[in-house]
Amino acid sequence: MKEKNMYYKGNEKNGLTPITSNWMHEILDNQEVLRGVLEKYGSPINIHHLPTFNDNCERYKALFNSYDLKFQIFYARKANKTKGLVKQAFASGIGVDTASYRELEQSLELGGNGENLVLTAAIKNENQIALAIKNDVPIILDNEDECVLTERIAKKIGKRAKVGFRISGFVVDGEKLYSRFGFDIDHITNFVAAYIGDQKTFNHLDVVGLHFHLDGYSTYQRSIGLLTSINIGNALKQKGYPISFIDMGGGILMNYLQDEGEWNNFKSSLKERVSSGNNNLTFNDNGLGYSMIDGKLHGKLNTYPYFNKVHKDSFLREVLDYIDADTGLSVAALLRKHNYEIRIEPGRSLLDQVGVTIAKVVHRKQDAKKQWLVGLEMNMSQMMSSSADFLLDPYIVHTNKAEEEEPVEVFFTGAYCLERDVLLKRKVSLKRLPSIGDYVAFVNTAGYMMHFFETEAHLFELSSNLMHTGTNEKLSFFHFIDDEKIVLG
């Protein structure tokens, strides 16, 4: 008979407890199904819960509707490569932001069109632009060279291109925000007026909107960005350009952790340990951005801010509720007054609670420092983002009952022949050493963790991706759809 609750969270004390969903625990508590899935698809597997993705879409829709705003939501596909989530985005009534030829081509084949797709690639080639123009997909232009290329292709095809202009250089509290992307706000109005339109240099481009994306997570800066964009849009309208939307991109904060106290304790403990020269919290004294130089602590925590009181819809409310000093109106009121559709391109926050990554334990060993290293059948690229570490406690699934518990501290290591292939930099406390064949589950990994840096080094196969349909019936093997089997066209 199956032992109930043979899984538990690592770091029972002094941990970073992730927010989890019932569907995650249902899978971890059903070893028969979990074993069957891993045996069929291999380790690691990425499981995506489609109903949760839909719930996140509905939450953003409800927010914008509460402000009586015209809006459009685009799922930033770069955050997760699966086809199933693209199909779910269309089924949920939102669009998809594409950043490459293959993303655009595949999204078109999965049901996308000029109304629910946008091309925002940082580097655009002829194939991307031609595909977008042929399918009436708006292209967000970043520089004059892209204007030249888009004009040439549109003229060759014999079809006008719908374009938006990415802008940057917003002035916040007297300082100009730097970005390597976009046209400078001080020049965009004159540039469009001088070069875009009939009898002008770029006479095959139809300007339909403005776009920006800010680094970091400041709601204040986004409010200023929207206010500036409204003013630029109004100036362009007066010159005869039908600016209909302002797209504020993504970077909408989400919250991963249950407890703010745990988050604050970890941050202060890490700084204290690095400062003391006795950092036993992380693998080989990794400061996660902190270091001691000439006896002084330097740097900052180089990770995502995993705990946030203001996140998702409350984050957007702060942006929209900001009052413009010149007019006395909120950002939302000004968008309504000037009849602009607001667009967002969230990736991470639309994938909140959508995914888990599960890998099999292959070996256990002690290194020269007497540290326990638990080798998993996966590699660091299969759970990696720009963050210095993924600061959520994992779950351990024991496949056999032990007679007694023997607490142990471990690091999880991956399959690459690299010293730095340590999956979590933080030490993880467990009730007992995992056995070969046990499973380790990393939760809430769908946004930027699963695929963003995944490679095929060593000729390892890429991880398997499954869509979980989330019915109310008892969990079974048949509730999982292999993303590779999702039909295009």
C-alpha positions as CSV (number, residue, x, y, z in Angstrom):
1,M,0.0,0.0,0.0
2,K,1.3,3.5,-0.9
3,E,2.5,5.5,2.0
4,K,0.6,8.8,2.1
5,N,2.6,12.1,2.3
6,M,6.0,10.5,1.5
7,Y,7.0,13.9,0.3
8,Y,7.9,17.1,2.1
9,K,9.5,20.5,1.7
10,G,13.2,20.8,2.3
11,N,14.5,23.3,4.9
12,E,11.9,22.7,7.5
13,K,13.5,25.4,9.6
14,N,15.1,28.7,8.3
15,G,13.8,28.0,4.8
16,L,12.2,29.9,1.9
17,T,8.7,28.4,1.7
18,P,7.2,28.7,-1.8
19,I,3.5,29.4,-2.5
20,T,2.1,26.2,-4.0
21,S,-1.1,25.0,-5.5
22,N,-3.3,22.0,-4.9
23,W,-2.6,20.5,-8.3
24,M,1.1,20.4,-7.4
25,H,0.5,18.5,-4.2
26,E,-1.9,16.1,-5.9
27,I,0.9,15.1,-8.3
28,L,3.6,14.8,-5.6
29,D,1.2,12.7,-3.5
30,N,0.4,10.3,-6.3
31,Q,3.6,8.3,-6.8
32,E,2.0,5.8,-9.1
33,V,1.2,8.5,-11.7
34,L,4.4,10.4,-11.0
35,R,6.5,7.3,-11.6
36,G,4.6,6.4,-14.7
37,V,5.1,9.9,-16.2
38,L,8.9,9.9,-15.4
39,E,9.4,6.4,-16.8
40,K,7.7,7.3,-20.0
41,Y,9.1,10.8,-20.6
42,G,12.4,10.7,-18.7
43,S,14.0,13.1,-16.2
44,P,13.5,15.9,-15.8
45,I,9.9,16.6,-16.7
46,N,8.2,20.0,-16.8
47,I,4.5,19.9,-16.0
48,H,2.3,22.9,-16.9
49,H,-1.2,23.4,-15.4
50,L,-3.4,24.9,-18.1
51,P,-6.3,26.0,-15.8
52,T,-4.0,28.1,-13.7
53,F,-2.6,29.9,-16.7
54,N,-6.2,30.7,-17.7
55,D,-7.0,31.9,-14.2
56,N,-4.0,34.3,-14.4
57,C,-5.3,35.6,-17.7
58,E,-8.8,36.2,-16.2
59,R,-7.2,38.1,-13.3
60,Y,-5.6,40.6,-15.6
61,K,-8.7,41.0,-17.7
62,A,-10.8,41.7,-14.6
63,L,-8.3,44.4,-13.5
64,F,-8.5,46.3,-16.8
65,N,-12.3,45.9,-17.0
66,S,-12.5,47.4,-13.5
67,Y,-11.0,50.6,-14.9
68,D,-13.2,50.5,-18.0
69,L,-10.1,50.5,-20.2
70,K,-9.5,49.2,-23.7
71,F,-6.8,46.6,-23.3
72,Q,-5.0,43.7,-24.9
73,I,-2.8,41.2,-23.1
74,F,0.0,39.4,-24.8
75,Y,1.7,36.4,-23.3
76,A,5.5,36.8,-23.6
77,R,6.4,33.5,-25.2
78,K,10.1,33.8,-24.6
79,A,9.4,33.0,-20.9
80,N,8.3,29.4,-21.8
81,K,8.7,27.7,-25.2
82,T,5.8,25.2,-25.0
83,K,3.1,25.1,-27.8
84,G,0.4,24.1,-25.3
85,L,0.6,27.5,-23.5
86,V,0.3,29.3,-26.8
87,K,-2.9,27.4,-27.6
88,Q,-4.2,28.1,-24.1
89,A,-3.4,31.8,-24.5
90,F,-5.6,32.0,-27.6
91,A,-8.3,29.9,-25.9
92,S,-8.2,32.3,-22.9
93,G,-8.7,35.3,-25.2
94,I,-5.3,36.9,-25.0
95,G,-2.5,37.3,-27.5
96,V,1.1,36.2,-27.8
97,D,4.3,38.4,-27.9
98,T,6.8,36.7,-30.3
99,A,10.5,37.4,-30.3
100,S,11.9,35.3,-33.1
101,Y,10.9,33.8,-36.5
102,R,10.2,30.4,-35.1
103,E,8.1,31.8,-32.3
104,L,6.0,33.8,-34.8
105,E,5.7,31.0,-37.3
106,Q,4.7,28.5,-34.7
107,S,2.2,30.9,-33.1
108,L,0.6,31.5,-36.4
109,E,0.3,27.8,-37.0
110,L,-1.3,27.4,-33.6
111,G,-4.1,29.8,-34.4
112,G,-2.5,33.3,-34.1
113,N,-3.3,36.1,-36.5
114,G,-2.7,39.9,-36.9
115,E,-5.1,40.6,-34.1
116,N,-3.6,38.5,-31.4
117,L,0.1,38.5,-32.2
118,V,2.9,41.0,-32.1
119,L,6.6,40.8,-33.2
120,T,9.0,42.4,-30.7
121,A,12.3,40.6,-31.5
122,A,15.4,42.5,-30.5
123,I,17.1,41.4,-33.7
124,K,14.8,41.3,-36.8
125,N,15.8,39.7,-40.1
126,E,14.1,39.6,-43.4
127,N,12.2,36.3,-42.8
128,Q,10.7,37.6,-39.6
129,I,9.5,40.9,-41.0
130,A,8.2,39.3,-44.2
131,L,6.2,36.7,-42.2
132,A,4.8,39.5,-40.0
133,I,3.8,41.7,-42.9
134,K,2.1,38.9,-44.9
135,N,0.0,38.0,-41.8
136,D,-0.8,41.6,-40.7
137,V,1.1,41.1,-37.5
138,P,2.3,44.5,-36.0
139,I,6.1,44.9,-35.8
140,I,7.6,46.9,-33.0
141,L,10.5,48.9,-34.6
142,D,13.6,49.6,-32.5
143,N,15.8,51.7,-34.8
144,E,16.1,53.4,-38.2
145,D,17.8,50.4,-39.8
146,E,14.7,48.3,-39.0
147,C,12.6,51.0,-40.6
148,V,14.7,50.7,-43.8
149,L,14.5,46.9,-43.8
150,T,10.8,46.8,-43.1
151,E,10.1,49.5,-45.8
152,R,12.1,47.5,-48.4
153,I,10.3,44.2,-47.6
154,A,6.9,45.8,-47.5
155,K,7.5,47.4,-50.9
156,K,8.7,44.2,-52.3
157,I,5.7,42.2,-51.0
158,G,3.4,45.0,-52.1
159,K,1.7,45.3,-48.8
160,R,1.8,47.9,-46.0
161,A,3.3,47.0,-42.7
162,K,1.6,47.7,-39.4
163,V,4.3,49.1,-37.0
164,G,4.7,50.4,-33.5
165,F,7.7,52.3,-32.3
166,R,9.7,51.3,-29.2
167,I,10.7,54.3,-27.2
168,S,13.1,54.9,-24.3
169,G,14.9,57.6,-22.4
170,F,12.1,58.5,-20.0
171,V,13.0,61.3,-17.6
172,V,12.3,60.2,-14.0
173,D,13.1,62.7,-11.2
174,G,15.4,64.6,-13.4
175,E,17.4,61.6,-14.6
176,K,17.1,60.0,-18.0
177,L,16.6,56.2,-17.8
178,Y,19.1,54.4,-20.0
179,S,18.1,51.6,-22.3
180,R,19.9,50.1,-25.3
181,F,16.5,49.5,-26.9
182,G,14.2,51.9,-28.7
183,F,14.1,55.4,-30.2
184,D,14.9,58.3,-27.8
185,I,11.8,60.1,-26.6
186,D,13.4,63.4,-27.5
187,H,13.5,62.6,-31.2
188,I,10.7,60.1,-31.9
189,T,8.0,62.6,-32.8
190,N,10.2,64.5,-35.2
191,F,11.5,61.3,-36.7
192,V,8.1,59.9,-37.4
193,A,6.8,63.2,-38.8
194,A,9.8,63.6,-41.1
195,Y,10.1,60.1,-42.5
196,I,6.9,58.1,-42.1
197,G,3.9,58.4,-44.5
198,D,2.9,59.2,-48.0
199,Q,5.5,60.9,-50.2
200,K,8.1,60.3,-47.4
201,T,11.0,57.9,-47.0
202,F,9.0,55.2,-45.3
203,N,5.7,55.3,-47.2
204,H,4.8,51.6,-46.7
205,L,4.7,51.8,-42.9
206,D,1.5,52.4,-41.0
207,V,2.2,53.6,-37.4
208,V,-0.4,52.2,-35.0
209,G,1.1,52.4,-31.6
210,L,4.0,53.0,-29.1
211,H,5.8,50.5,-27.1
212,F,8.3,50.5,-24.2
213,H,9.8,48.0,-21.7
214,L,11.5,49.2,-18.6
215,D,14.3,47.3,-16.8
216,G,13.6,46.7,-13.1
217,Y,10.3,46.7,-11.3
218,S,9.4,50.3,-10.4
219,T,5.7,51.1,-10.7
220,Y,6.6,54.8,-10.5
221,Q,8.8,54.6,-13.5
222,R,6.2,52.7,-15.5
223,S,3.6,55.4,-14.6
224,I,6.0,58.1,-15.9
225,G,6.6,56.0,-19.0
226,L,2.9,55.8,-19.7
227,L,2.3,59.5,-19.1
228,T,5.2,60.4,-21.5
229,S,3.9,57.9,-24.1
230,I,0.4,59.5,-23.9
231,N,2.0,62.9,-24.6
232,I,4.0,61.6,-27.5
233,G,1.0,59.7,-28.9
234,N,-1.1,62.9,-28.7
235,A,1.6,64.8,-30.5
236,L,1.7,62.2,-33.3
237,K,-2.1,62.2,-33.5
238,Q,-2.1,65.9,-34.1
239,K,0.3,65.3,-37.0
240,G,-2.1,62.8,-38.5
241,Y,-0.8,59.5,-37.2
242,P,-3.5,57.2,-35.8
243,I,-1.8,56.0,-32.6
244,S,-4.2,53.6,-31.1
245,F,-2.3,51.7,-28.4
246,I,0.5,52.1,-25.8
247,D,2.2,48.9,-24.8
248,M,4.1,49.0,-21.5
249,G,5.7,45.6,-22.0
250,G,6.3,43.2,-19.1
251,G,8.3,43.1,-15.9
252,I,5.2,42.9,-13.7
253,L,6.3,41.6,-10.3
254,M,5.0,38.4,-8.9
255,N,5.4,36.9,-5.4
256,Y,6.9,33.4,-5.0
257,L,7.1,33.1,-1.2
258,Q,4.6,32.6,1.7
259,D,6.5,34.5,4.4
260,E,8.1,37.9,4.3
261,G,10.0,37.1,7.5
262,E,11.7,34.2,5.9
263,W,12.8,36.3,3.0
264,N,14.2,39.1,5.2
265,N,15.9,36.5,7.5
266,F,17.6,34.9,4.5
267,K,18.8,38.2,3.1
268,S,20.2,39.4,6.5
269,S,21.8,36.0,7.2
270,L,23.5,35.9,3.9
271,K,25.0,39.4,4.3
272,E,26.1,38.5,7.9
273,R,27.7,35.2,6.8
274,V,29.5,36.7,3.8
275,S,30.8,39.6,6.0
276,S,32.0,37.2,8.7
277,G,33.9,35.0,6.2
278,N,31.9,32.0,7.4
279,N,29.2,31.5,4.8
280,N,27.8,28.0,5.2
281,L,24.5,28.9,3.7
282,T,25.6,28.5,0.1
283,F,27.8,26.2,-2.0
284,N,31.5,27.1,-1.7
285,D,30.8,30.5,-0.1
286,N,28.8,31.8,-3.1
287,G,27.7,35.3,-2.0
288,L,24.9,35.5,-4.7
289,G,26.2,39.0,-5.5
290,Y,27.8,39.9,-2.2
291,S,31.6,39.8,-1.7
292,M,34.2,41.1,0.8
293,I,36.7,43.6,-0.6
294,D,39.3,45.1,1.6
295,G,37.4,44.1,4.6
296,K,34.1,45.7,3.5
297,L,30.9,44.1,2.1
298,H,30.3,45.0,-1.5
299,G,27.6,44.3,-4.0
300,K,23.9,43.4,-3.7
301,L,21.7,40.3,-3.9
302,N,21.8,39.4,-7.5
303,T,18.5,37.5,-7.7
304,Y,14.9,38.1,-8.5
305,P,13.1,39.7,-5.5
306,Y,11.2,36.5,-4.6
307,F,8.9,38.1,-2.0
308,N,6.7,41.1,-3.0
309,K,3.7,42.6,-1.2
310,V,2.8,44.5,-4.4
311,H,2.6,42.1,-7.3
312,K,0.5,41.1,-10.4
313,D,-2.8,43.1,-10.4
314,S,-1.8,45.3,-7.4
315,F,1.4,46.2,-9.2
316,L,-0.7,47.3,-12.2
317,R,-3.1,49.2,-10.0
318,E,-0.2,51.3,-8.6
319,V,0.8,52.1,-12.2
320,L,-2.7,53.0,-13.3
321,D,-3.6,55.0,-10.1
322,Y,-0.7,57.3,-10.3
323,I,-1.8,60.9,-10.5
324,D,-0.3,63.2,-13.1
325,A,0.7,66.5,-11.5
326,D,0.0,68.5,-14.6
327,T,-3.6,67.4,-15.2
328,G,-4.6,66.0,-11.8
329,L,-5.8,62.9,-13.5
330,S,-4.7,59.3,-13.0
331,V,-2.9,57.4,-15.7
332,A,-6.0,55.2,-16.2
333,A,-8.2,58.3,-16.6
334,L,-5.8,59.8,-19.2
335,L,-5.7,56.6,-21.1
336,R,-9.5,56.7,-21.2
337,K,-9.7,60.4,-22.0
338,H,-7.4,60.0,-25.0
339,N,-8.9,56.7,-26.2
340,Y,-5.8,54.6,-25.9
341,E,-5.7,50.8,-25.7
342,I,-3.3,49.8,-23.0
343,R,-1.2,46.6,-23.8
344,I,0.9,44.5,-21.6
345,E,3.3,41.6,-22.3
346,P,3.7,39.6,-19.1
347,G,5.6,36.4,-19.1
348,R,6.6,35.4,-15.6
349,S,3.5,36.6,-13.9
350,L,1.1,34.9,-16.3
351,L,3.0,31.7,-15.5
352,D,2.7,32.1,-11.7
353,Q,1.8,28.7,-10.2
354,V,1.6,27.1,-13.7
355,G,4.7,24.8,-13.6
356,V,6.8,22.3,-11.7
357,T,10.1,20.6,-12.7
358,I,10.7,17.1,-11.3
359,A,14.0,15.2,-11.6
360,K,15.2,11.8,-10.4
361,V,18.0,11.2,-7.9
362,V,20.9,9.3,-9.5
363,H,23.6,9.3,-6.9
364,R,24.7,10.6,-3.5
365,K,28.3,11.4,-2.5
366,Q,30.4,13.3,0.0
367,D,33.0,15.7,-1.3
368,A,36.3,16.6,0.3
369,K,34.6,19.1,2.5
370,K,32.2,16.4,3.8
371,Q,29.3,18.1,2.0
372,W,26.6,15.8,0.7
373,L,26.1,16.2,-3.0
374,V,22.9,14.6,-4.5
375,G,23.2,14.1,-8.2
376,L,20.0,14.6,-10.2
377,E,19.2,13.5,-13.8
378,M,19.0,17.0,-15.1
379,N,21.4,19.9,-15.6
380,M,21.6,23.5,-14.5
381,S,20.4,24.9,-17.9
382,Q,17.1,23.2,-17.3
383,M,16.3,25.4,-14.3
384,M,18.2,28.7,-14.9
385,S,17.3,32.3,-15.4
386,S,19.3,35.5,-15.1
387,S,18.9,35.2,-11.3
388,A,22.0,34.1,-9.3
389,D,19.9,31.4,-7.6
390,F,16.4,30.1,-7.5
391,L,15.4,30.9,-3.9
392,L,12.6,28.5,-3.3
393,D,12.7,25.4,-1.2
394,P,12.3,22.2,-3.2
395,Y,10.1,19.2,-2.4
396,I,11.6,15.7,-1.8
397,V,9.5,12.6,-2.9
398,H,10.8,9.4,-1.2
399,T,9.8,6.3,-3.1
400,N,10.5,4.0,-0.1
401,K,9.7,4.3,3.5
402,A,12.7,4.6,5.9
403,E,12.7,3.1,9.3
404,E,14.1,6.2,10.9
405,E,15.0,9.8,10.0
406,E,18.6,11.0,9.9
407,P,18.6,14.7,9.2
408,V,21.2,15.8,6.5
409,E,22.2,18.9,4.6
410,V,22.7,18.6,0.9
411,F,23.4,20.4,-2.4
412,F,21.7,19.2,-5.6
413,T,24.1,18.8,-8.5
414,G,23.5,18.4,-12.2
415,A,24.8,16.4,-15.2
416,Y,27.2,18.9,-16.8
417,C,31.0,18.4,-16.5
418,L,31.2,21.8,-14.8
419,E,32.1,22.5,-11.2
420,R,29.4,25.1,-11.1
421,D,26.6,22.8,-12.1
422,V,24.9,23.1,-8.7
423,L,21.2,23.4,-9.2
424,L,20.5,25.4,-6.0
425,K,23.3,27.4,-4.5
426,R,21.6,27.3,-1.1
427,K,22.1,24.3,1.2
428,V,19.0,22.3,1.7
429,S,18.2,20.5,5.0
430,L,16.4,17.2,4.6
431,K,14.9,14.6,7.0
432,R,17.1,12.0,5.5
433,L,19.4,11.4,2.6
434,P,17.4,10.8,-0.6
435,S,17.7,7.3,-2.1
436,I,18.5,6.5,-5.7
437,G,15.3,6.8,-7.6
438,D,13.7,9.3,-5.3
439,Y,12.4,12.5,-6.9
440,V,13.1,16.2,-6.3
441,A,10.4,18.7,-7.3
442,F,11.1,22.4,-8.0
443,V,7.9,24.4,-7.9
444,N,6.7,27.4,-9.8
445,T,9.4,27.1,-12.5
446,A,7.3,27.8,-15.7
447,G,8.4,31.4,-16.0
448,Y,11.9,31.7,-17.4
449,M,13.3,28.8,-15.4
450,M,12.5,25.8,-17.6
451,H,13.7,26.9,-21.1
452,F,15.2,30.3,-21.2
453,F,18.8,29.0,-21.0
454,E,18.3,25.3,-21.7
455,T,21.0,23.8,-23.9
456,E,21.8,20.4,-25.5
457,A,25.5,20.4,-24.3
458,H,26.9,16.8,-24.1
459,L,24.1,16.0,-26.6
460,F,21.7,15.7,-23.7
461,E,18.1,15.6,-24.8
462,L,15.9,18.6,-23.9
463,S,13.5,18.2,-21.0
464,S,10.1,16.8,-21.7
465,N,7.2,19.2,-21.4
466,L,3.7,18.0,-20.4
467,M,0.4,19.9,-20.4
468,H,-1.8,19.1,-17.4
469,T,-5.5,19.5,-18.3
470,G,-6.6,19.8,-14.7
471,T,-9.9,18.0,-14.7
472,N,-11.8,17.3,-11.5
473,E,-11.5,13.6,-11.8
474,K,-9.0,11.5,-9.9
475,L,-5.5,12.1,-11.2
476,S,-4.4,9.7,-13.9
477,F,-1.7,9.3,-16.5
478,F,-4.2,10.5,-19.2
479,H,-4.4,14.0,-17.8
480,F,-1.0,14.8,-19.3
481,I,-0.4,15.8,-22.9
482,D,3.0,15.6,-24.4
483,D,3.7,19.1,-25.8
484,E,5.6,17.5,-28.7
485,K,2.3,15.9,-29.8
486,I,0.4,19.1,-30.1
487,V,-0.6,19.5,-33.7
488,L,0.3,22.6,-35.7
489,G,-2.1,24.1,-38.2
